[in-house]
């Protein structure tokens, strides 16, 4: 067994965590996640998968991996957020970040990380609405979103998109809850392995 296979999760902690923490910080401060960072994270994840497990999925001591497994994770990360992006509900940088995370985690843990990030994001959004005193605006904006979803020609238009609400809403830097969710899932897996 190679060094990288034996120490795969240590490498994830050392490589992925600083990268996604940087992405979260940039997203929080600039409301964007740069392509160079997402691209670097994706390439490093696939490189680590290849060094540890080879080209296609293999199972070594209960850890499944390989470049193919990382590409499946990329596809899941892209797939779970591509529709909200296409509907103008979020930025492309967040979608690419989730896809890059998938290169490291493979499909299953990527899906679990997305769900954890979505729950955290929803809770943070509710707190932002309450603290900001924007409940009435949020209800009105939700009505606009429901109207947007009723017709295919408006579902993927700018109408009711996240940026179209202007001062009536506060944009959530979605890279932050995705990062927190991913860190929680990886640490849970790393420490207990019950997500395997």
VODRENRO-779933 format. One record per residue: residue in three letters; chain; x, y, z of N, C-alpha, C in turn. Coordinates in nm, 3 decimals. Example, Ala and Ser with C-alpha at 12.3 -4.5 7.8 and 13.67 -1.06 7.14 Angstrom:
2
ALA;A;1.319;-0.569;0.780;1.230;-0.450;0.780;1.320;-0.330;0.780
SER;A;1.285;-0.225;0.708;1.367;-0.106;0.714;1.290;0.003;0.787
// end
This chain:
196
UNK;A;0.084;-0.118;0.000;0.000;0.000;0.000;0.089;0.125;0.000
UNK;A;0.051;0.224;-0.079;0.132;0.344;-0.092;0.116;0.435;0.030
UNK;A;0.210;0.526;0.043;0.205;0.626;0.149;0.074;0.704;0.143
UNK;A;0.035;0.742;0.021;-0.085;0.824;0.005;-0.212;0.747;0.038
UNK;A;-0.213;0.617;0.008;-0.330;0.536;0.043;-0.341;0.521;0.194
UNK;A;-0.229;0.495;0.260;-0.229;0.478;0.406;-0.267;0.607;0.478
UNK;A;-0.232;0.719;0.420;-0.251;0.849;0.485;-0.350;0.937;0.410
UNK;A;-0.444;0.874;0.339;-0.533;0.951;0.252;-0.607;1.060;0.329
UNK;A;-0.670;1.026;0.441;-0.751;1.125;0.512;-0.665;1.231;0.580
UNK;A;-0.540;1.195;0.615;-0.448;1.298;0.667;-0.418;1.399;0.556
UNK;A;-0.400;1.348;0.434;-0.374;1.437;0.320;-0.495;1.524;0.291
UNK;A;-0.615;1.469;0.306;-0.737;1.548;0.286;-0.743;1.661;0.389
UNK;A;-0.714;1.628;0.514;-0.716;1.730;0.619;-0.612;1.838;0.591
UNK;A;-0.494;1.797;0.544;-0.385;1.892;0.521;-0.402;1.971;0.392
UNK;A;-0.468;1.914;0.292;-0.478;1.980;0.163;-0.612;2.044;0.135
UNK;A;-0.720;1.970;0.159;-0.853;2.022;0.128;-0.897;2.130;0.227
UNK;A;-0.876;2.106;0.357;-0.927;2.199;0.457;-0.873;2.341;0.440
UNK;A;-0.741;2.361;0.425;-0.694;2.499;0.405;-0.753;2.562;0.279
UNK;A;-0.767;2.482;0.174;-0.821;2.535;0.049;-0.966;2.580;0.060
UNK;A;-1.049;2.498;0.125;-1.191;2.537;0.135;-1.210;2.647;0.240
UNK;A;-1.125;2.651;0.341;-1.132;2.763;0.436;-1.096;2.894;0.366
UNK;A;-0.995;2.890;0.276;-0.961;3.009;0.198;-1.077;3.047;0.106
UNK;A;-1.140;2.947;0.043;-1.255;2.973;-0.044;-1.369;3.038;0.034
UNK;A;-1.394;2.987;0.154;-1.501;3.044;0.237;-1.470;3.188;0.275
UNK;A;-1.345;3.215;0.309;-1.308;3.351;0.346;-1.324;3.447;0.227
UNK;A;-1.276;3.406;0.109;-1.288;3.490;-0.009;-1.436;3.511;-0.043
UNK;A;-1.515;3.405;-0.034;-1.658;3.416;-0.064;-1.726;3.509;0.035
UNK;A;-1.690;3.501;0.161;-1.747;3.589;0.262;-1.709;3.735;0.237
UNK;A;-1.582;3.759;0.206;-1.534;3.897;0.193;-1.560;3.958;0.056
UNK;A;-1.562;3.875;-0.051;-1.576;3.928;-0.186;-1.701;3.878;-0.259
UNK;A;-1.774;3.787;-0.199;-1.894;3.725;-0.259;-1.862;3.656;-0.391
UNK;A;-1.748;3.587;-0.394;-1.710;3.509;-0.511;-1.605;3.406;-0.467
UNK;A;-1.598;3.297;-0.541;-1.492;3.199;-0.521;-1.414;3.192;-0.652
UNK;A;-1.286;3.229;-0.651;-1.212;3.241;-0.777;-1.189;3.107;-0.846
UNK;A;-1.186;3.112;-0.979;-1.164;2.992;-1.060;-1.029;2.928;-1.032
UNK;A;-0.925;3.011;-1.010;-0.793;2.953;-0.987;-0.793;2.865;-0.862
UNK;A;-0.868;2.905;-0.761;-0.873;2.827;-0.637;-0.953;2.699;-0.658
UNK;A;-1.069;2.710;-0.721;-1.149;2.590;-0.748;-1.075;2.493;-0.839
UNK;A;-1.009;2.545;-0.942;-0.933;2.459;-1.033;-0.818;2.388;-0.963
UNK;A;-0.746;2.463;-0.880;-0.634;2.404;-0.805;-0.683;2.295;-0.710
UNK;A;-0.792;2.323;-0.638;-0.848;2.223;-0.547;-0.890;2.096;-0.623
UNK;A;-0.955;2.113;-0.738;-0.999;1.997;-0.815;-0.881;1.916;-0.864
UNK;A;-0.780;1.981;-0.919;-0.663;1.909;-0.971;-0.587;1.838;-0.859
UNK;A;-0.570;1.904;-0.745;-0.501;1.839;-0.632;-0.580;1.719;-0.580
UNK;A;-0.714;1.732;-0.575;-0.796;1.619;-0.531;-0.782;1.499;-0.624
UNK;A;-0.786;1.523;-0.755;-0.772;1.413;-0.851;-0.631;1.355;-0.848
UNK;A;-0.530;1.442;-0.829;-0.392;1.394;-0.817;-0.377;1.303;-0.695
UNK;A;-0.431;1.347;-0.583;-0.423;1.264;-0.462;-0.497;1.133;-0.481
UNK;A;-0.615;1.137;-0.542;-0.689;1.014;-0.570;-0.603;0.918;-0.653
UNK;A;-0.537;0.972;-0.755;-0.454;0.888;-0.841;-0.333;0.831;-0.769
UNK;A;-0.267;0.914;-0.691;-0.149;0.867;-0.617;-0.186;0.762;-0.513
UNK;A;-0.301;0.779;-0.452;-0.341;0.687;-0.345;-0.404;0.558;-0.398
UNK;A;-0.488;0.570;-0.502;-0.571;0.455;-0.540;-0.564;0.416;-0.687
UNK;A;-0.495;0.493;-0.768;-0.484;0.458;-0.910;-0.591;0.527;-0.993
UNK;A;-0.610;0.473;-1.113;-0.699;0.538;-1.209;-0.846;0.517;-1.183
UNK;A;-0.883;0.396;-1.146;-1.026;0.371;-1.128;-1.053;0.333;-0.985
UNK;A;-1.177;0.321;-0.950;-1.218;0.295;-0.813;-1.159;0.165;-0.760
UNK;A;-1.097;0.176;-0.647;-1.048;0.059;-0.576;-1.079;0.077;-0.429
UNK;A;-1.082;-0.031;-0.357;-1.115;-0.026;-0.215;-0.995;-0.079;-0.137
UNK;A;-0.928;0.012;-0.066;-0.810;-0.026;0.012;-0.840;0.005;0.157
UNK;A;-0.845;-0.099;0.238;-0.871;-0.085;0.382;-0.997;-0.002;0.409
UNK;A;-1.102;-0.028;0.333;-1.229;0.038;0.357;-1.242;0.177;0.299
UNK;A;-1.137;0.227;0.235;-1.143;0.358;0.170;-1.151;0.336;0.021
UNK;A;-1.256;0.389;-0.039;-1.274;0.374;-0.182;-1.221;0.498;-0.250
UNK;A;-1.151;0.481;-0.360;-1.096;0.598;-0.427;-1.043;0.566;-0.565
UNK;A;-0.974;0.662;-0.622;-0.919;0.655;-0.755;-0.963;0.776;-0.834
UNK;A;-0.895;0.801;-0.945;-0.929;0.917;-1.027;-1.075;0.910;-1.073
UNK;A;-1.119;0.791;-1.112;-1.259;0.774;-1.155;-1.356;0.807;-1.043
UNK;A;-1.321;0.766;-0.923;-1.404;0.794;-0.806;-1.410;0.944;-0.780
UNK;A;-1.294;1.011;-0.795;-1.290;1.156;-0.780;-1.372;1.227;-0.887
UNK;A;-1.370;1.174;-1.011;-1.451;1.234;-1.117;-1.600;1.214;-1.092
UNK;A;-1.636;1.099;-1.034;-1.776;1.080;-0.995;-1.816;1.180;-0.887
UNK;A;-1.726;1.205;-0.793;-1.751;1.306;-0.690;-1.766;1.444;-0.751
UNK;A;-1.682;1.476;-0.850;-1.694;1.603;-0.920;-1.831;1.615;-0.986
UNK;A;-1.876;1.507;-1.051;-2.006;1.508;-1.118;-2.120;1.529;-1.018
UNK;A;-2.111;1.464;-0.902;-2.215;1.482;-0.799;-2.213;1.626;-0.747
UNK;A;-2.093;1.678;-0.717;-2.081;1.816;-0.669;-2.136;1.916;-0.769
UNK;A;-2.108;1.894;-0.895;-2.163;1.980;-1.000;-2.313;1.961;-1.013
UNK;A;-2.357;1.836;-1.008;-2.497;1.804;-1.032;-2.592;1.859;-0.927
UNK;A;-2.549;1.862;-0.801;-2.642;1.906;-0.695;-2.666;2.057;-0.697
UNK;A;-2.577;2.132;-0.760;-2.593;2.279;-0.758;-2.610;2.341;-0.896
UNK;A;-2.602;2.263;-1.002;-2.609;2.322;-1.136;-2.747;2.380;-1.164
UNK;A;-2.853;2.315;-1.118;-2.988;2.367;-1.143;-3.012;2.498;-1.067
UNK;A;-2.978;2.506;-0.937;-2.995;2.636;-0.870;-2.913;2.748;-0.937
UNK;A;-2.794;2.714;-0.986;-2.714;2.815;-1.057;-2.785;2.856;-1.187
UNK;A;-2.832;2.757;-1.264;-2.899;2.785;-1.391;-3.026;2.869;-1.370
UNK;A;-3.083;2.859;-1.252;-3.204;2.936;-1.220;-3.168;3.071;-1.157
UNK;A;-3.039;3.107;-1.160;-2.991;3.234;-1.107;-3.008;3.244;-0.956
UNK;A;-2.999;3.128;-0.888;-3.015;3.126;-0.744;-2.884;3.132;-0.668
UNK;A;-2.771;3.118;-0.739;-2.640;3.122;-0.673;-2.534;3.148;-0.778
UNK;A;-2.414;3.176;-0.730;-2.303;3.203;-0.820;-2.234;3.075;-0.868
UNK;A;-2.168;3.085;-0.982;-2.100;2.971;-1.041;-1.981;2.925;-0.955
UNK;A;-1.920;3.018;-0.881;-1.806;2.981;-0.797;-1.843;2.879;-0.690
UNK;A;-1.965;2.890;-0.635;-2.011;2.794;-0.534;-2.031;2.656;-0.596
UNK;A;-2.082;2.653;-0.718;-2.101;2.525;-0.789;-1.965;2.460;-0.813
UNK;A;-1.870;2.537;-0.861;-1.736;2.485;-0.888;-1.666;2.440;-0.760
UNK;A;-1.691;2.512;-0.650;-1.633;2.472;-0.522;-1.685;2.334;-0.481
UNK;A;-1.816;2.313;-0.493;-1.872;2.182;-0.457;-1.818;2.072;-0.547
UNK;A;-1.798;2.103;-0.675;-1.740;2.006;-0.768;-1.595;1.974;-0.730
UNK;A;-1.519;2.077;-0.691;-1.380;2.056;-0.649;-1.373;1.971;-0.523
UNK;A;-1.463;1.995;-0.429;-1.470;1.914;-0.307;-1.496;1.769;-0.345
UNK;A;-1.582;1.748;-0.444;-1.613;1.613;-0.489;-1.491;1.535;-0.537
UNK;A;-1.393;1.605;-0.594;-1.271;1.537;-0.641;-1.197;1.471;-0.526
UNK;A;-1.205;1.527;-0.410;-1.138;1.473;-0.292;-1.221;1.365;-0.223
UNK;A;-1.352;1.384;-0.220;-1.437;1.301;-0.135;-1.508;1.186;-0.207
UNK;A;-1.517;1.191;-0.338;-1.594;1.089;-0.408;-1.743;1.120;-0.397
UNK;A;-1.828;1.041;-0.464;-1.969;1.076;-0.476;-2.048;1.075;-0.345
UNK;A;-2.031;0.972;-0.263;-2.116;0.960;-0.143;-2.090;1.073;-0.043
UNK;A;-1.964;1.093;-0.006;-1.934;1.198;0.093;-1.959;1.337;0.037
UNK;A;-1.949;1.353;-0.095;-1.983;1.481;-0.156;-2.131;1.510;-0.140
UNK;A;-2.213;1.410;-0.164;-2.358;1.427;-0.147;-2.393;1.459;-0.002
UNK;A;-2.332;1.388;0.092;-2.358;1.413;0.234;-2.310;1.553;0.273
UNK;A;-2.194;1.594;0.220;-2.142;1.728;0.249;-2.234;1.836;0.195
UNK;A;-2.289;1.813;0.075;-2.384;1.909;0.019;-2.508;1.921;0.109
UNK;A;-2.562;1.807;0.152;-2.682;1.810;0.237;-2.651;1.884;0.367
UNK;A;-2.536;1.855;0.428;-2.498;1.924;0.551;-2.484;2.074;0.527
UNK;A;-2.419;2.111;0.415;-2.404;2.253;0.382;-2.536;2.321;0.355
UNK;A;-2.629;2.250;0.290;-2.761;2.307;0.260;-2.839;2.332;0.390
UNK;A;-2.832;2.238;0.483;-2.900;2.256;0.612;-2.840;2.375;0.687
UNK;A;-2.708;2.380;0.692;-2.641;2.492;0.760;-2.676;2.624;0.691
UNK;A;-2.671;2.624;0.557;-2.704;2.745;0.482;-2.846;2.791;0.507
UNK;A;-2.939;2.696;0.514;-3.079;2.730;0.542;-3.094;2.793;0.680
UNK;A;-3.028;2.734;0.778;-3.036;2.788;0.914;-2.973;2.926;0.923
UNK;A;-2.857;2.943;0.859;-2.791;3.074;0.859;-2.878;3.177;0.789
UNK;A;-2.941;3.136;0.678;-3.030;3.227;0.606;-3.146;3.273;0.693
UNK;A;-3.206;3.180;0.768;-3.316;3.216;0.858;-3.270;3.314;0.965
UNK;A;-3.152;3.291;1.020;-3.098;3.382;1.122;-3.073;3.519;1.061
UNK;A;-3.018;3.522;0.939;-2.991;3.650;0.872;-3.122;3.727;0.848
UNK;A;-3.226;3.655;0.809;-3.356;3.720;0.787;-3.410;3.777;0.917
UNK;A;-3.404;3.699;1.024;-3.459;3.741;1.152;-3.380;3.859;1.210
UNK;A;-3.247;3.843;1.215;-3.163;3.947;1.273;-3.171;4.076;1.192
UNK;A;-3.179;4.063;1.060;-3.185;4.180;0.974;-3.323;4.243;0.966
UNK;A;-3.423;4.182;1.032;-3.558;4.236;1.028;-3.618;4.233;0.888
UNK;A;-3.587;4.129;0.813;-3.630;4.121;0.673;-3.737;4.015;0.650
UNK;A;-3.815;3.984;0.751;-3.914;3.878;0.738;-4.016;3.907;0.629
UNK;A;-4.068;4.028;0.626;-4.168;4.065;0.524;-4.106;4.057;0.385
UNK;A;-3.984;4.110;0.372;-3.915;4.103;0.243;-3.893;3.958;0.202
UNK;A;-3.854;3.875;0.297;-3.828;3.733;0.267;-3.954;3.663;0.218
UNK;A;-4.066;3.693;0.281;-4.193;3.631;0.238;-4.229;3.677;0.097
UNK;A;-4.215;3.806;0.071;-4.243;3.859;-0.063;-4.149;3.798;-0.167
UNK;A;-4.020;3.787;-0.133;-3.923;3.728;-0.225;-3.954;3.581;-0.251
UNK;A;-3.998;3.508;-0.148;-4.035;3.367;-0.167;-4.155;3.355;-0.259
UNK;A;-4.249;3.446;-0.248;-4.364;3.445;-0.339;-4.318;3.466;-0.484
UNK;A;-4.220;3.553;-0.502;-4.164;3.575;-0.636;-4.095;3.449;-0.687
UNK;A;-4.022;3.382;-0.600;-3.953;3.258;-0.640;-4.054;3.151;-0.677
UNK;A;-4.162;3.138;-0.599;-4.265;3.039;-0.634;-4.331;3.072;-0.768
UNK;A;-4.352;3.201;-0.793;-4.406;3.242;-0.924;-4.307;3.210;-1.035
UNK;A;-4.181;3.229;-1.009;-4.075;3.197;-1.106;-4.078;3.049;-1.142
UNK;A;-4.100;2.963;-1.044;-4.093;2.818;-1.064;-4.216;2.761;-1.133
UNK;A;-4.322;2.838;-1.144;-4.446;2.787;-1.204;-4.437;2.769;-1.355
UNK;A;-4.346;2.843;-1.418;-4.337;2.836;-1.564;-4.193;2.811;-1.606
UNK;A;-4.177;2.727;-1.706;-4.043;2.692;-1.753;-3.971;2.812;-1.812
UNK;A;-4.043;2.901;-1.879;-3.977;3.016;-1.942;-3.925;3.116;-1.839
UNK;A;-3.981;3.118;-1.719;-3.929;3.208;-1.615;-3.836;3.136;-1.518
UNK;A;-3.847;3.004;-1.510;-3.767;2.929;-1.412;-3.617;2.951;-1.431
UNK;A;-3.573;2.962;-1.556;-3.430;2.977;-1.583;-3.395;3.117;-1.634
UNK;A;-3.479;3.213;-1.602;-3.454;3.352;-1.641;-3.400;3.430;-1.521
UNK;A;-3.363;3.555;-1.546;-3.317;3.643;-1.438;-3.429;3.677;-1.340
UNK;A;-3.552;3.666;-1.385;-3.666;3.697;-1.299;-3.661;3.613;-1.172
UNK;A;-3.664;3.677;-1.058;-3.662;3.606;-0.930;-3.528;3.545;-0.895
UNK;A;-3.421;3.587;-0.967;-3.287;3.539;-0.934;-3.236;3.605;-0.807
UNK;A;-3.133;3.547;-0.748;-3.082;3.596;-0.619;-3.044;3.744;-0.624
UNK;A;-2.984;3.788;-0.731;-2.938;3.927;-0.739;-3.051;4.024;-0.777
UNK;A;-3.164;3.971;-0.822;-3.273;4.059;-0.867;-3.349;4.123;-0.752
UNK;A;-3.328;4.077;-0.629;-3.404;4.130;-0.517;-3.344;4.257;-0.459
UNK;A;-3.223;4.290;-0.498;-3.161;4.416;-0.455;-3.151;4.428;-0.305
UNK;A;-3.195;4.542;-0.253;-3.184;4.571;-0.109;-3.283;4.494;-0.023
UNK;A;-3.376;4.422;-0.085;-3.475;4.350;-0.005;-3.422;4.217;0.047
UNK;A;-3.302;4.180;0.004;-3.243;4.055;0.055;-3.094;4.075;0.077
UNK;A;-3.037;3.985;0.151;-2.894;3.987;0.177;-2.839;3.856;0.124
UNK;A;-2.744;3.864;0.030;-2.690;3.743;-0.032;-2.606;3.664;0.068
UNK;A;-2.630;3.535;0.071;-2.554;3.445;0.158;-2.434;3.392;0.080
UNK;A;-2.312;3.415;0.130;-2.196;3.357;0.064;-2.197;3.204;0.085
UNK;A;-2.250;3.131;-0.013;-2.282;2.990;0.005;-2.157;2.903;0.022
UNK;A;-2.041;2.956;-0.015;-1.918;2.881;0.009;-1.891;2.857;0.157
UNK;A;-1.943;2.945;0.241;-1.921;2.931;0.385;-1.996;2.809;0.441
UNK;A;-2.129;2.796;0.421;-2.195;2.675;0.473;-2.148;2.547;0.403
UNK;A;-2.111;2.555;0.275;-2.058;2.435;0.208;-1.928;2.391;0.274
UNK;A;-1.844;2.489;0.310;-1.718;2.457;0.377;-1.743;2.398;0.516
UNK;A;-1.830;2.460;0.592;-1.859;2.409;0.727;-1.919;2.270;0.720
UNK;A;-2.011;2.248;0.627;-2.070;2.116;0.611;-1.967;2.011;0.572
UNK;A;-1.879;2.047;0.480;-1.774;1.954;0.436;-1.679;1.920;0.550
UNK;A;-1.637;2.020;0.623;-1.545;1.995;0.736;-1.612;1.904;0.838
UNK;A;-1.738;1.930;0.869;-1.810;1.845;0.965;-1.821;1.701;0.917
UNK;A;-1.853;1.681;0.790;-1.869;1.546;0.735;-1.735;1.473;0.732
UNK;A;-1.631;1.541;0.687;-1.499;1.475;0.679;-1.448;1.440;0.818
UNK;A;-1.463;1.531;0.914;-1.418;1.500;1.050;-1.499;1.386;1.110
UNK;A;-1.628;1.383;1.084;-1.711;1.273;1.132;-1.665;1.141;1.073
UNK;A;-1.639;1.141;0.943;-1.592;1.020;0.875;-1.455;0.980;0.927
UNK;A;-1.367;1.078;0.937;-1.228;1.055;0.979;-1.221;1.001;1.122
UNK;A;-1.301;1.058;1.210;-1.296;1.019;1.350;-1.377;0.893;1.381
UNK;A;-1.488;0.875;1.310;-1.573;0.762;1.343;-1.602;0.665;1.231
UNK;A;-1.594;0.714;1.109;-1.616;0.628;0.994;-1.758;0.581;0.972
UNK;A;-1.856;0.636;1.045;-1.993;0.584;1.033;-2.062;0.625;0.903
UNK;A;-2.002;0.717;0.827;-2.060;0.757;0.699;-2.016;0.668;0.584
UNK;A;-1.928;0.573;0.611;-1.875;0.489;0.501;-1.977;0.389;0.453
// end
